[in-house]
Amino acid sequence: DKILYLTENLEVNVIYIAGKPLTLEVPTFVDLTVIETSPDYKGDTATGGGKPAKLETGLIVSVPFFISVGTKIRIDTRTNTYVERVG
């Protein structure tokens, strides 16, 4: 499942046991771009809900209604959740 956080030039740690790779350690937070989500609607932010968004790696997370395609967002890799908009 950690493959869905991997992007070009992302630094990861590879854990080896007996000379064979066992797992990857990814950063706690990664920044990914939204490539697909439904359009936002006026008034949706008042409900406090969210909508699904597909990110550049194929990961799907719930994001606030104001997030649109092309937005770069920060994801918490421990909980697989939206943290904030980036830049």
N, C-alpha and C positions, 0 to 999 in steps of 0.2 A: 504493500500500500504506500510505501514511502516514495515510490517511483513517481507518484502524482505531484510531488513537491519539487522534483528535479528540473532545473533549467540550466541553460548554458552558463558556464563559469561559476556555478554555485559550489561553494566549498563544503564538502562532507567528510566525515570520518568513516573509514571502513574498519569494522571489527573483525579481526582474524582469529581463528582457533586452529591450531596445528597447521598453520600456513595456508589455510583455506578461508576465503571471505565468508563471514557468517551473516552480518547485517550492516546496514548503514545508519549512521547518526546524522540526521539533518538538523539545520539550525532550528531554534525554537520558533522563529518567525521568518516567513518568506513572503516576498512581494510578487504577485502574479497579476496578469492582465485579464480582465473580463472579456470573453470573446462572444458570449451569447447569454442574453437574459431578456425578459419581457420589458416593454417600455415602462417608464414611470408615469404615474398619474397624479395630478394635483390632489392634495388631500390625503394621499396614502401615508404620508409620514406621521400623521396624527394617530393612526391606529397602532403604531409601534410594531407592526408585523414585518414580514420579510418576503423575499421571493428567491427562487433558485437562480443561480448563475453558474455558467460553465466557464472555467478558466482555461488559460492557454495550454495547460498540461493535461486537460481532460477532467480535472477535479471539479466536482459540483458542490457548492456550498450555498447556504442561505445568506443573503445580503439585504441591507435596507432597501426600501423602494427607490431611493434617489440614485442608486448606483446604476450606471448605464454601460453599454458596450464601449470598450476602449479605456475604461477606468482601471487604474492600477490600485490594487488593494493589498493589505497585509493580512496574512492568514496565520493563526496560531497552530503549529503542527502538532501540538500535544492534544488539542481538542478538536482540530479540524474546523475551526470557526473563524468568521470574519472578525477582524480587530478594528481596522480603520482604513480610510482612504489614504493613499500615498501620493505626495506631491501635488 
